[in-house]
Amino acid sequence: MELITMDSKVLETIMKKLNNIEYNFSIAVNEKAKLENRFVDMDEASQMLNISKRTIYKLLKKGDIKAVKYNRKNRFKVTEIERFLESNSH
């Protein structure tokens, strides 16, 4: 193995950049976790999918998309909407 030497300021700059990358990655992971636990109502789901509410009801009936009932209204997990978009993007 070859020994590499460098100026301490260069090493300090590299370490700061690595710490910044680690920090930003941590934020991104936390934001993703928040989205995974987020639910949206029919209006938001309709906007996210760019389809009508009537079409969403048809998809629910066919079992193509899943929802949970809360206060007698359908709620959709954001991850379920993302899954549906990915599976129908071809």
N, CA, C and O atoms as a CHARMM CRD file, in Angstrom:
* protein
*
  360
    1    1 MET  N      0.83700  -1.16400   0.00000 PROA 1      0.00000
    2    1 MET  CA     0.00000   0.00000   0.00000 PROA 1      0.00000
    3    1 MET  C      0.89400   1.24400   0.00000 PROA 1      0.00000
    4    1 MET  O      1.93400   1.28100   0.65800 PROA 1      0.00000
    5    2 GLU  N      0.46400   2.25400  -0.75100 PROA 2      0.00000
    6    2 GLU  CA     1.24100   3.47700  -0.88800 PROA 2      0.00000
    7    2 GLU  C      0.76600   4.52300   0.11600 PROA 2      0.00000
    8    2 GLU  O     -0.43600   4.68800   0.32300 PROA 2      0.00000
    9    3 LEU  N      1.69100   5.21500   0.72800 PROA 3      0.00000
   10    3 LEU  CA     1.37700   6.26300   1.68800 PROA 3      0.00000
   11    3 LEU  C      1.13000   7.56700   0.93900 PROA 3      0.00000
   12    3 LEU  O      1.93800   7.97600   0.10400 PROA 3      0.00000
   13    4 ILE  N      0.01700   8.21200   1.24000 PROA 4      0.00000
   14    4 ILE  CA    -0.32500   9.47600   0.59900 PROA 4      0.00000
   15    4 ILE  C     -0.23700  10.57100   1.64600 PROA 4      0.00000
   16    4 ILE  O     -0.77200  10.43600   2.74700 PROA 4      0.00000
   17    5 THR  N      0.43700  11.65000   1.29900 PROA 5      0.00000
   18    5 THR  CA     0.53500  12.78400   2.21400 PROA 5      0.00000
   19    5 THR  C     -0.18100  13.98000   1.59800 PROA 5      0.00000
   20    5 THR  O     -0.21400  14.14900   0.37900 PROA 5      0.00000
   21    6 MET  N     -0.75100  14.80200   2.47000 PROA 6      0.00000
   22    6 MET  CA    -1.41100  16.01600   1.98300 PROA 6      0.00000
   23    6 MET  C     -1.37600  17.07900   3.05700 PROA 6      0.00000
   24    6 MET  O     -1.16100  16.80100   4.23700 PROA 6      0.00000
   25    7 ASP  N     -1.58800  18.28100   2.62400 PROA 7      0.00000
   26    7 ASP  CA    -1.61500  19.43500   3.50800 PROA 7      0.00000
   27    7 ASP  C     -2.79400  19.30100   4.47600 PROA 7      0.00000
   28    7 ASP  O     -3.85500  18.80300   4.10000 PROA 7      0.00000
   29    8 SER  N     -2.60900  19.73700   5.69600 PROA 8      0.00000
   30    8 SER  CA    -3.67300  19.60800   6.70200 PROA 8      0.00000
   31    8 SER  C     -4.91200  20.42000   6.32800 PROA 8      0.00000
   32    8 SER  O     -6.02700  20.03400   6.68000 PROA 8      0.00000
   33    9 LYS  N     -4.73300  21.54000   5.62000 PROA 9      0.00000
   34    9 LYS  CA    -5.88500  22.34300   5.19700 PROA 9      0.00000
   35    9 LYS  C     -6.70500  21.60100   4.14400 PROA 9      0.00000
   36    9 LYS  O     -7.93300  21.68900   4.13200 PROA 9      0.00000
   37   10 VAL  N     -6.03100  20.87900   3.27100 PROA 10     0.00000
   38   10 VAL  CA    -6.73500  20.08900   2.25600 PROA 10     0.00000
   39   10 VAL  C     -7.53700  18.98900   2.94100 PROA 10     0.00000
   40   10 VAL  O     -8.69700  18.75600   2.60400 PROA 10     0.00000
   41   11 LEU  N     -6.91500  18.31800   3.90100 PROA 11     0.00000
   42   11 LEU  CA    -7.60400  17.26800   4.64900 PROA 11     0.00000
   43   11 LEU  C     -8.80300  17.84500   5.40500 PROA 11     0.00000
   44   11 LEU  O     -9.86900  17.23100   5.44400 PROA 11     0.00000
   45   12 GLU  N     -8.63000  19.00300   5.99400 PROA 12     0.00000
   46   12 GLU  CA    -9.72300  19.64400   6.72400 PROA 12     0.00000
   47   12 GLU  C    -10.88200  19.98600   5.77800 PROA 12     0.00000
   48   12 GLU  O    -12.04700  19.81000   6.13300 PROA 12     0.00000
   49   13 THR  N    -10.56300  20.46700   4.59200 PROA 13     0.00000
   50   13 THR  CA   -11.58900  20.78700   3.59700 PROA 13     0.00000
   51   13 THR  C    -12.34000  19.53100   3.17500 PROA 13     0.00000
   52   13 THR  O    -13.56600  19.54400   3.06100 PROA 13     0.00000
   53   14 ILE  N    -11.61700  18.46200   2.94700 PROA 14     0.00000
   54   14 ILE  CA   -12.24100  17.18600   2.57000 PROA 14     0.00000
   55   14 ILE  C    -13.15300  16.69700   3.68400 PROA 14     0.00000
   56   14 ILE  O    -14.26400  16.23900   3.41700 PROA 14     0.00000
   57   15 MET  N    -12.70200  16.78700   4.92100 PROA 15     0.00000
   58   15 MET  CA   -13.50600  16.33300   6.05600 PROA 15     0.00000
   59   15 MET  C    -14.78000  17.17400   6.20000 PROA 15     0.00000
   60   15 MET  O    -15.84300  16.63500   6.50600 PROA 15     0.00000
   61   16 LYS  N    -14.68000  18.48500   5.98300 PROA 16     0.00000
   62   16 LYS  CA   -15.86400  19.34300   6.05800 PROA 16     0.00000
   63   16 LYS  C    -16.87600  18.95500   4.98500 PROA 16     0.00000
   64   16 LYS  O    -18.07900  18.90000   5.23900 PROA 16     0.00000
   65   17 LYS  N    -16.36900  18.68700   3.78000 PROA 17     0.00000
   66   17 LYS  CA   -17.26600  18.29600   2.69100 PROA 17     0.00000
   67   17 LYS  C    -17.92600  16.95400   2.98200 PROA 17     0.00000
   68   17 LYS  O    -19.11400  16.78200   2.70900 PROA 17     0.00000
   69   18 LEU  N    -17.18600  16.01100   3.52400 PROA 18     0.00000
   70   18 LEU  CA   -17.76100  14.70900   3.88300 PROA 18     0.00000
   71   18 LEU  C    -18.81600  14.86200   4.97400 PROA 18     0.00000
   72   18 LEU  O    -19.86900  14.22700   4.91600 PROA 18     0.00000
   73   19 ASN  N    -18.53800  15.69500   5.95600 PROA 19     0.00000
   74   19 ASN  CA   -19.52000  15.93900   7.01900 PROA 19     0.00000
   75   19 ASN  C    -20.78000  16.58200   6.45700 PROA 19     0.00000
   76   19 ASN  O    -21.88700  16.25500   6.88500 PROA 19     0.00000
   77   20 ASN  N    -20.62100  17.49400   5.50300 PROA 20     0.00000
   78   20 ASN  CA   -21.76000  18.14100   4.86700 PROA 20     0.00000
   79   20 ASN  C    -22.59200  17.12600   4.08100 PROA 20     0.00000
   80   20 ASN  O    -23.82200  17.15700   4.12800 PROA 20     0.00000
   81   21 ILE  N    -21.92500  16.23700   3.36800 PROA 21     0.00000
   82   21 ILE  CA   -22.62400  15.18000   2.62600 PROA 21     0.00000
   83   21 ILE  C    -23.38900  14.28400   3.58800 PROA 21     0.00000
   84   21 ILE  O    -24.54700  13.94800   3.34200 PROA 21     0.00000
   85   22 GLU  N    -22.74500  13.89800   4.68100 PROA 22     0.00000
   86   22 GLU  CA   -23.39400  13.04800   5.67900 PROA 22     0.00000
   87   22 GLU  C    -24.62300  13.73900   6.27200 PROA 22     0.00000
   88   22 GLU  O    -25.66000  13.10400   6.46400 PROA 22     0.00000
   89   23 TYR  N    -24.51000  15.01400   6.55800 PROA 23     0.00000
   90   23 TYR  CA   -25.61600  15.78600   7.12100 PROA 23     0.00000
   91   23 TYR  C    -26.78400  15.84800   6.13900 PROA 23     0.00000
   92   23 TYR  O    -27.92800  15.59500   6.51500 PROA 23     0.00000
   93   24 ASN  N    -26.49600  16.18200   4.88400 PROA 24     0.00000
   94   24 ASN  CA   -27.55000  16.26900   3.87000 PROA 24     0.00000
   95   24 ASN  C    -28.21000  14.91400   3.61900 PROA 24     0.00000
   96   24 ASN  O    -29.42000  14.84200   3.40500 PROA 24     0.00000
   97   25 PHE  N    -27.42700  13.85500   3.64600 PROA 25     0.00000
   98   25 PHE  CA   -27.97300  12.51200   3.47500 PROA 25     0.00000
   99   25 PHE  C    -28.91600  12.17400   4.62400 PROA 25     0.00000
  100   25 PHE  O    -29.98300  11.59700   4.41500 PROA 25     0.00000
  101   26 SER  N    -28.51900  12.53400   5.82200 PROA 26     0.00000
  102   26 SER  CA   -29.35300  12.28200   7.00100 PROA 26     0.00000
  103   26 SER  C    -30.68500  13.01800   6.89600 PROA 26     0.00000
  104   26 SER  O    -31.73100  12.46200   7.23200 PROA 26     0.00000
  105   27 ILE  N    -30.65000  14.25300   6.43600 PROA 27     0.00000
  106   27 ILE  CA   -31.88200  15.02300   6.24900 PROA 27     0.00000
  107   27 ILE  C    -32.77100  14.35400   5.20900 PROA 27     0.00000
  108   27 ILE  O    -33.97900  14.23000   5.40900 PROA 27     0.00000
  109   28 ALA  N    -32.17800  13.92300   4.10400 PROA 28     0.00000
  110   28 ALA  CA   -32.95100  13.27600   3.03600 PROA 28     0.00000
  111   28 ALA  C    -33.61000  11.99400   3.53100 PROA 28     0.00000
  112   28 ALA  O    -34.76400  11.72600   3.20000 PROA 28     0.00000
  113   29 VAL  N    -32.89800  11.21000   4.31000 PROA 29     0.00000
  114   29 VAL  CA   -33.45100   9.96500   4.84800 PROA 29     0.00000
  115   29 VAL  C    -34.61300  10.27200   5.78600 PROA 29     0.00000
  116   29 VAL  O    -35.63500   9.58700   5.74700 PROA 29     0.00000
  117   30 ASN  N    -34.46800  11.28700   6.62200 PROA 30     0.00000
  118   30 ASN  CA   -35.54500  11.66200   7.54300 PROA 30     0.00000
  119   30 ASN  C    -36.77200  12.15900   6.79800 PROA 30     0.00000
  120   30 ASN  O    -37.89800  11.83700   7.17800 PROA 30     0.00000
  121   31 GLU  N    -36.57100  12.93800   5.74400 PROA 31     0.00000
  122   31 GLU  CA   -37.69800  13.42700   4.94400 PROA 31     0.00000
  123   31 GLU  C    -38.42200  12.26900   4.27000 PROA 31     0.00000
  124   31 GLU  O    -39.65100  12.25600   4.20500 PROA 31     0.00000
  125   32 LYS  N    -37.66800  11.30400   3.77000 PROA 32     0.00000
  126   32 LYS  CA   -38.26900  10.12500   3.13400 PROA 32     0.00000
  127   32 LYS  C    -39.10200   9.35600   4.15800 PROA 32     0.00000
  128   32 LYS  O    -40.20100   8.89900   3.84400 PROA 32     0.00000
  129   33 ALA  N    -38.59200   9.21300   5.36500 PROA 33     0.00000
  130   33 ALA  CA   -39.33400   8.50500   6.41300 PROA 33     0.00000
  131   33 ALA  C    -40.63600   9.22800   6.74500 PROA 33     0.00000
  132   33 ALA  O    -41.65800   8.58600   6.98700 PROA 33     0.00000
  133   34 LYS  N    -40.60500  10.55600   6.75600 PROA 34     0.00000
  134   34 LYS  CA   -41.82500  11.31800   7.02300 PROA 34     0.00000
  135   34 LYS  C    -42.85100  11.08900   5.92100 PROA 34     0.00000
  136   34 LYS  O    -44.03800  10.91700   6.20000 PROA 34     0.00000
  137   35 LEU  N    -42.39700  11.08600   4.66900 PROA 35     0.00000
  138   35 LEU  CA   -43.30700  10.86100   3.54300 PROA 35     0.00000
  139   35 LEU  C    -43.92000   9.47000   3.58700 PROA 35     0.00000
  140   35 LEU  O    -45.08900   9.29200   3.24400 PROA 35     0.00000
  141   36 GLU  N    -43.13500   8.48200   4.00700 PROA 36     0.00000
  142   36 GLU  CA   -43.63200   7.11200   4.04600 PROA 36     0.00000
  143   36 GLU  C    -44.78400   6.96100   5.02500 PROA 36     0.00000
  144   36 GLU  O    -45.61300   6.06500   4.86700 PROA 36     0.00000
  145   37 ASN  N    -44.84800   7.80400   6.01500 PROA 37     0.00000
  146   37 ASN  CA   -45.90700   7.71800   7.02000 PROA 37     0.00000
  147   37 ASN  C    -47.00000   8.75600   6.80400 PROA 37     0.00000
  148   37 ASN  O    -47.87800   8.91600   7.65200 PROA 37     0.00000
  149   38 ARG  N    -46.95600   9.45700   5.68700 PROA 38     0.00000
  150   38 ARG  CA   -47.92100  10.52600   5.42600 PROA 38     0.00000
  151   38 ARG  C    -49.09600   9.99600   4.60800 PROA 38     0.00000
  152   38 ARG  O    -48.92600   9.20800   3.67800 PROA 38     0.00000
  153   39 PHE  N    -50.27800  10.44500   4.97500 PROA 39     0.00000
  154   39 PHE  CA   -51.49400  10.09900   4.24200 PROA 39     0.00000
  155   39 PHE  C    -52.06400  11.35000   3.59100 PROA 39     0.00000
  156   39 PHE  O    -51.92500  12.45600   4.11400 PROA 39     0.00000
  157   40 VAL  N    -52.71300  11.16200   2.43600 PROA 40     0.00000
  158   40 VAL  CA   -53.37500  12.27300   1.75000 PROA 40     0.00000
  159   40 VAL  C    -54.83500  11.90900   1.52000 PROA 40     0.00000
  160   40 VAL  O    -55.19900  10.73400   1.49100 PROA 40     0.00000
  161   41 ASP  N    -55.66200  12.93300   1.35700 PROA 41     0.00000
  162   41 ASP  CA   -57.08200  12.68900   1.10800 PROA 41     0.00000
  163   41 ASP  C    -57.33300  12.50400  -0.39600 PROA 41     0.00000
  164   41 ASP  O    -56.39900  12.50900  -1.19700 PROA 41     0.00000
  165   42 MET  N    -58.59300  12.34200  -0.75400 PROA 42     0.00000
  166   42 MET  CA   -58.96600  12.08200  -2.14400 PROA 42     0.00000
  167   42 MET  C    -58.54300  13.21800  -3.07300 PROA 42     0.00000
  168   42 MET  O    -58.05500  12.97300  -4.17600 PROA 42     0.00000
  169   43 ASP  N    -58.72800  14.45700  -2.62800 PROA 43     0.00000
  170   43 ASP  CA   -58.35100  15.60500  -3.46200 PROA 43     0.00000
  171   43 ASP  C    -56.85000  15.62300  -3.75300 PROA 43     0.00000
  172   43 ASP  O    -56.42900  15.81200  -4.89500 PROA 43     0.00000
  173   44 GLU  N    -56.05400  15.42500  -2.70700 PROA 44     0.00000
  174   44 GLU  CA   -54.59700  15.41600  -2.88800 PROA 44     0.00000
  175   44 GLU  C    -54.15700  14.24300  -3.75900 PROA 44     0.00000
  176   44 GLU  O    -53.28100  14.39100  -4.61200 PROA 44     0.00000
  177   45 ALA  N    -54.76500  13.08000  -3.54200 PROA 45     0.00000
  178   45 ALA  CA   -54.42500  11.91200  -4.35600 PROA 45     0.00000
  179   45 ALA  C    -54.76100  12.16700  -5.81600 PROA 45     0.00000
  180   45 ALA  O    -53.99300  11.80700  -6.70900 PROA 45     0.00000
  181   46 SER  N    -55.90300  12.78400  -6.05500 PROA 46     0.00000
  182   46 SER  CA   -56.32000  13.11500  -7.41400 PROA 46     0.00000
  183   46 SER  C    -55.31300  14.04500  -8.08700 PROA 46     0.00000
  184   46 SER  O    -54.98500  13.87000  -9.26100 PROA 46     0.00000
  185   47 GLN  N    -54.82900  15.02300  -7.34600 PROA 47     0.00000
  186   47 GLN  CA   -53.83200  15.95100  -7.88700 PROA 47     0.00000
  187   47 GLN  C    -52.49900  15.25600  -8.13700 PROA 47     0.00000
  188   47 GLN  O    -51.86800  15.46900  -9.17300 PROA 47     0.00000
  189   48 MET  N    -52.06900  14.42600  -7.18900 PROA 48     0.00000
  190   48 MET  CA   -50.78900  13.73800  -7.33600 PROA 48     0.00000
  191   48 MET  C    -50.79300  12.78500  -8.52200 PROA 48     0.00000
  192   48 MET  O    -49.79700  12.66000  -9.23500 PROA 48     0.00000
  193   49 LEU  N    -51.92500  12.11300  -8.72800 PROA 49     0.00000
  194   49 LEU  CA   -52.03300  11.14200  -9.81500 PROA 49     0.00000
  195   49 LEU  C    -52.46200  11.78400 -11.13200 PROA 49     0.00000
  196   49 LEU  O    -52.37600  11.16500 -12.19200 PROA 49     0.00000
  197   50 ASN  N    -52.91900  13.01900 -11.05300 PROA 50     0.00000
  198   50 ASN  CA   -53.41100  13.74500 -12.22700 PROA 50     0.00000
  199   50 ASN  C    -54.56500  13.00000 -12.90200 PROA 50     0.00000
  200   50 ASN  O    -54.63800  12.89900 -14.12600 PROA 50     0.00000
  201   51 ILE  N    -55.46200  12.48300 -12.06100 PROA 51     0.00000
  202   51 ILE  CA   -56.66000  11.79800 -12.54800 PROA 51     0.00000
  203   51 ILE  C    -57.85300  12.26000 -11.71300 PROA 51     0.00000
  204   51 ILE  O    -57.68500  12.84300 -10.64200 PROA 51     0.00000
  205   52 SER  N    -59.03900  11.99600 -12.21000 PROA 52     0.00000
  206   52 SER  CA   -60.24700  12.42900 -11.50100 PROA 52     0.00000
  207   52 SER  C    -60.52600  11.53600 -10.29400 PROA 52     0.00000
  208   52 SER  O    -60.00500  10.42600 -10.18900 PROA 52     0.00000
  209   53 LYS  N    -61.34900  12.03900  -9.39700 PROA 53     0.00000
  210   53 LYS  CA   -61.76800  11.25000  -8.23300 PROA 53     0.00000
  211   53 LYS  C    -62.54400  10.02000  -8.69000 PROA 53     0.00000
  212   53 LYS  O    -62.40700   8.94100  -8.11400 PROA 53     0.00000
  213   54 ARG  N    -63.34800  10.19000  -9.71500 PROA 54     0.00000
  214   54 ARG  CA   -64.12400   9.07100 -10.24900 PROA 54     0.00000
  215   54 ARG  C    -63.19600   7.93300 -10.69800 PROA 54     0.00000
  216   54 ARG  O    -63.47900   6.76000 -10.45400 PROA 54     0.00000
  217   55 THR  N    -62.08700   8.29400 -11.35500 PROA 55     0.00000
  218   55 THR  CA   -61.11600   7.28800 -11.79300 PROA 55     0.00000
  219   55 THR  C    -60.46500   6.61300 -10.59300 PROA 55     0.00000
  220   55 THR  O    -60.21500   5.40800 -10.61700 PROA 55     0.00000
  221   56 ILE  N    -60.19200   7.37600  -9.55300 PROA 56     0.00000
  222   56 ILE  CA   -59.61000   6.78700  -8.34200 PROA 56     0.00000
  223   56 ILE  C    -60.57600   5.77900  -7.73100 PROA 56     0.00000
  224   56 ILE  O    -60.15700   4.70600  -7.29800 PROA 56     0.00000
  225   57 TYR  N    -61.86300   6.11400  -7.69200 PROA 57     0.00000
  226   57 TYR  CA   -62.84900   5.15800  -7.17000 PROA 57     0.00000
  227   57 TYR  C    -62.84500   3.87200  -7.99400 PROA 57     0.00000
  228   57 TYR  O    -62.96200   2.78000  -7.43700 PROA 57     0.00000
  229   58 LYS  N    -62.71300   3.99100  -9.30400 PROA 58     0.00000
  230   58 LYS  CA   -62.65200   2.80300 -10.16600 PROA 58     0.00000
  231   58 LYS  C    -61.40500   1.97600  -9.85200 PROA 58     0.00000
  232   58 LYS  O    -61.46900   0.74800  -9.79100 PROA 58     0.00000
  233   59 LEU  N    -60.27400   2.65100  -9.65400 PROA 59     0.00000
  234   59 LEU  CA   -59.03100   1.95200  -9.31800 PROA 59     0.00000
  235   59 LEU  C    -59.14600   1.25300  -7.96600 PROA 59     0.00000
  236   59 LEU  O    -58.63900   0.14400  -7.79300 PROA 59     0.00000
  237   60 LEU  N    -59.80700   1.89500  -7.01300 PROA 60     0.00000
  238   60 LEU  CA   -60.03600   1.28100  -5.70300 PROA 60     0.00000
  239   60 LEU  C    -60.88300   0.01800  -5.84200 PROA 60     0.00000
  240   60 LEU  O    -60.58500  -1.01700  -5.24500 PROA 60     0.00000
  241   61 LYS  N    -61.93200   0.12300  -6.63500 PROA 61     0.00000
  242   61 LYS  CA   -62.84000  -1.01400  -6.81800 PROA 61     0.00000
  243   61 LYS  C    -62.11800  -2.19400  -7.46500 PROA 61     0.00000
  244   61 LYS  O    -62.36000  -3.34700  -7.10700 PROA 61     0.00000
  245   62 LYS  N    -61.22200  -1.90000  -8.42800 PROA 62     0.00000
  246   62 LYS  CA   -60.45700  -2.95600  -9.10200 PROA 62     0.00000
  247   62 LYS  C    -59.31400  -3.47800  -8.23700 PROA 62     0.00000
  248   62 LYS  O    -58.75300  -4.53500  -8.52500 PROA 62     0.00000
  249   63 GLY  N    -58.96800  -2.74800  -7.18400 PROA 63     0.00000
  250   63 GLY  CA   -57.86200  -3.16000  -6.32400 PROA 63     0.00000
  251   63 GLY  C    -56.50600  -2.70600  -6.83400 PROA 63     0.00000
  252   63 GLY  O    -55.47400  -3.18800  -6.36600 PROA 63     0.00000
  253   64 ASP  N    -56.49800  -1.78500  -7.78600 PROA 64     0.00000
  254   64 ASP  CA   -55.23900  -1.29500  -8.34500 PROA 64     0.00000
  255   64 ASP  C    -54.52100  -0.31900  -7.42300 PROA 64     0.00000
  256   64 ASP  O    -53.30800  -0.13100  -7.52000 PROA 64     0.00000
  257   65 ILE  N    -55.27800   0.29300  -6.53500 PROA 65     0.00000
  258   65 ILE  CA   -54.69900   1.21200  -5.55800 PROA 65     0.00000
  259   65 ILE  C    -55.40300   0.94900  -4.22600 PROA 65     0.00000
  260   65 ILE  O    -56.58300   0.59700  -4.19200 PROA 65     0.00000
  261   66 LYS  N    -54.66400   1.12600  -3.13600 PROA 66     0.00000
  262   66 LYS  CA   -55.21400   0.83700  -1.81100 PROA 66     0.00000
  263   66 LYS  C    -55.41500   2.12100  -1.02400 PROA 66     0.00000
  264   66 LYS  O    -54.68900   3.10100  -1.18900 PROA 66     0.00000
  265   67 ALA  N    -56.41600   2.08300  -0.17100 PROA 67     0.00000
  266   67 ALA  CA   -56.70100   3.21500   0.71400 PROA 67     0.00000
  267   67 ALA  C    -57.15900   2.67200   2.05600 PROA 67     0.00000
  268   67 ALA  O    -57.54200   1.50900   2.18100 PROA 67     0.00000
  269   68 VAL  N    -57.11200   3.53100   3.04500 PROA 68     0.00000
  270   68 VAL  CA   -57.66700   3.19400   4.35500 PROA 68     0.00000
  271   68 VAL  C    -58.78900   4.18100   4.63600 PROA 68     0.00000
  272   68 VAL  O    -58.75900   5.32500   4.18300 PROA 68     0.00000
  273   69 LYS  N    -59.76100   3.72700   5.37700 PROA 69     0.00000
  274   69 LYS  CA   -60.88200   4.59400   5.75200 PROA 69     0.00000
  275   69 LYS  C    -60.56000   5.26500   7.07800 PROA 69     0.00000
  276   69 LYS  O    -60.13900   4.61600   8.03600 PROA 69     0.00000
  277   70 TYR  N    -60.76400   6.56000   7.11500 PROA 70     0.00000
  278   70 TYR  CA   -60.59900   7.32900   8.33900 PROA 70     0.00000
  279   70 TYR  C    -61.73200   8.34300   8.37200 PROA 70     0.00000
  280   70 TYR  O    -61.85500   9.17200   7.47000 PROA 70     0.00000
  281   71 ASN  N    -62.55400   8.28000   9.40000 PROA 71     0.00000
  282   71 ASN  CA   -63.76000   9.11900   9.48000 PROA 71     0.00000
  283   71 ASN  C    -64.61500   8.97100   8.22500 PROA 71     0.00000
  284   71 ASN  O    -65.11600   9.95300   7.67800 PROA 71     0.00000
  285   72 ARG  N    -64.76900   7.74200   7.78500 PROA 72     0.00000
  286   72 ARG  CA   -65.59000   7.37000   6.62500 PROA 72     0.00000
  287   72 ARG  C    -65.08500   7.94300   5.30200 PROA 72     0.00000
  288   72 ARG  O    -65.82200   7.97900   4.31700 PROA 72     0.00000
  289   73 LYS  N    -63.83600   8.38700   5.27900 PROA 73     0.00000
  290   73 LYS  CA   -63.25500   8.91700   4.04300 PROA 73     0.00000
  291   73 LYS  C    -61.99400   8.14100   3.70100 PROA 73     0.00000
  292   73 LYS  O    -61.26800   7.67500   4.57900 PROA 73     0.00000
  293   74 ASN  N    -61.75400   8.01500   2.40000 PROA 74     0.00000
  294   74 ASN  CA   -60.54800   7.32500   1.94700 PROA 74     0.00000
  295   74 ASN  C    -59.31700   8.19300   2.17300 PROA 74     0.00000
  296   74 ASN  O    -59.31800   9.39200   1.89500 PROA 74     0.00000
  297   75 ARG  N    -58.27200   7.55600   2.68300 PROA 75     0.00000
  298   75 ARG  CA   -56.96500   8.19300   2.84100 PROA 75     0.00000
  299   75 ARG  C    -55.95200   7.29500   2.14400 PROA 75     0.00000
  300   75 ARG  O    -56.04100   6.06900   2.20700 PROA 75     0.00000
  301   76 PHE  N    -55.00000   7.91900   1.48400 PROA 76     0.00000
  302   76 PHE  CA   -54.01100   7.18400   0.70600 PROA 76     0.00000
  303   76 PHE  C    -52.62100   7.46000   1.25500 PROA 76     0.00000
  304   76 PHE  O    -52.25800   8.60900   1.50700 PROA 76     0.00000
  305   77 LYS  N    -51.84500   6.39100   1.44000 PROA 77     0.00000
  306   77 LYS  CA   -50.45800   6.56000   1.83300 PROA 77     0.00000
  307   77 LYS  C    -49.70100   7.12200   0.64000 PROA 77     0.00000
  308   77 LYS  O    -49.90100   6.68000  -0.49200 PROA 77     0.00000
  309   78 VAL  N    -48.84300   8.08300   0.88700 PROA 78     0.00000
  310   78 VAL  CA   -48.05000   8.66800  -0.19500 PROA 78     0.00000
  311   78 VAL  C    -47.23900   7.58300  -0.89700 PROA 78     0.00000
  312   78 VAL  O    -47.08400   7.61500  -2.11700 PROA 78     0.00000
  313   79 THR  N    -46.72500   6.62700  -0.13300 PROA 79     0.00000
  314   79 THR  CA   -45.94800   5.54800  -0.74800 PROA 79     0.00000
  315   79 THR  C    -46.81200   4.68600  -1.66200 PROA 79     0.00000
  316   79 THR  O    -46.31300   4.15200  -2.65300 PROA 79     0.00000
  317   80 GLU  N    -48.08900   4.54300  -1.34900 PROA 80     0.00000
  318   80 GLU  CA   -49.00100   3.78200  -2.21000 PROA 80     0.00000
  319   80 GLU  C    -49.21800   4.52100  -3.52700 PROA 80     0.00000
  320   80 GLU  O    -49.28100   3.90000  -4.58800 PROA 80     0.00000
  321   81 ILE  N    -49.33000   5.81500  -3.45800 PROA 81     0.00000
  322   81 ILE  CA   -49.48200   6.60700  -4.68300 PROA 81     0.00000
  323   81 ILE  C    -48.21100   6.51500  -5.52500 PROA 81     0.00000
  324   81 ILE  O    -48.28000   6.36300  -6.74400 PROA 81     0.00000
  325   82 GLU  N    -47.04900   6.60900  -4.86900 PROA 82     0.00000
  326   82 GLU  CA   -45.78000   6.46900  -5.59000 PROA 82     0.00000
  327   82 GLU  C    -45.67300   5.09900  -6.23500 PROA 82     0.00000
  328   82 GLU  O    -45.22400   4.98200  -7.37600 PROA 82     0.00000
  329   83 ARG  N    -46.08700   4.05000  -5.50800 PROA 83     0.00000
  330   83 ARG  CA   -46.04700   2.69500  -6.06000 PROA 83     0.00000
  331   83 ARG  C    -46.92200   2.59600  -7.30200 PROA 83     0.00000
  332   83 ARG  O    -46.51600   2.02700  -8.31400 PROA 83     0.00000
  333   84 PHE  N    -48.11800   3.15000  -7.21800 PROA 84     0.00000
  334   84 PHE  CA   -49.03500   3.10900  -8.35200 PROA 84     0.00000
  335   84 PHE  C    -48.45200   3.86100  -9.54700 PROA 84     0.00000
  336   84 PHE  O    -48.52500   3.38300 -10.67900 PROA 84     0.00000
  337   85 LEU  N    -47.87900   5.02500  -9.29700 PROA 85     0.00000
  338   85 LEU  CA   -47.27500   5.80400 -10.38200 PROA 85     0.00000
  339   85 LEU  C    -46.13600   5.03800 -11.04800 PROA 85     0.00000
  340   85 LEU  O    -46.02900   5.01900 -12.27400 PROA 85     0.00000
  341   86 GLU  N    -45.28800   4.40800 -10.24100 PROA 86     0.00000
  342   86 GLU  CA   -44.16300   3.64800 -10.78800 PROA 86     0.00000
  343   86 GLU  C    -44.63600   2.45000 -11.59800 PROA 86     0.00000
  344   86 GLU  O    -44.08000   2.16000 -12.65700 PROA 86     0.00000
  345   87 SER  N    -45.64900   1.75900 -11.11400 PROA 87     0.00000
  346   87 SER  CA   -46.11300   0.55900 -11.81500 PROA 87     0.00000
  347   87 SER  C    -46.89300   0.88700 -13.07900 PROA 87     0.00000
  348   87 SER  O    -47.11000   0.01100 -13.91600 PROA 87     0.00000
  349   88 ASN  N    -47.31400   2.13300 -13.22800 PROA 88     0.00000
  350   88 ASN  CA   -48.08500   2.52800 -14.40800 PROA 88     0.00000
  351   88 ASN  C    -47.37600   3.58200 -15.24900 PROA 88     0.00000
  352   88 ASN  O    -48.01100   4.27900 -16.04000 PROA 88     0.00000
  353   89 SER  N    -46.07200   3.69800 -15.08100 PROA 89     0.00000
  354   89 SER  CA   -45.33400   4.73700 -15.80600 PROA 89     0.00000
  355   89 SER  C    -44.80100   4.27600 -17.15300 PROA 89     0.00000
  356   89 SER  O    -44.20400   5.07400 -17.87400 PROA 89     0.00000
  357   90 HSD  N    -44.99500   3.02200 -17.51100 PROA 90     0.00000
  358   90 HSD  CA   -44.48300   2.52500 -18.79200 PROA 90     0.00000
  359   90 HSD  C    -45.46900   2.72400 -19.85200 PROA 90     0.00000
  360   90 HSD  O    -45.21800   2.36700 -21.00300 PROA 90     0.00000
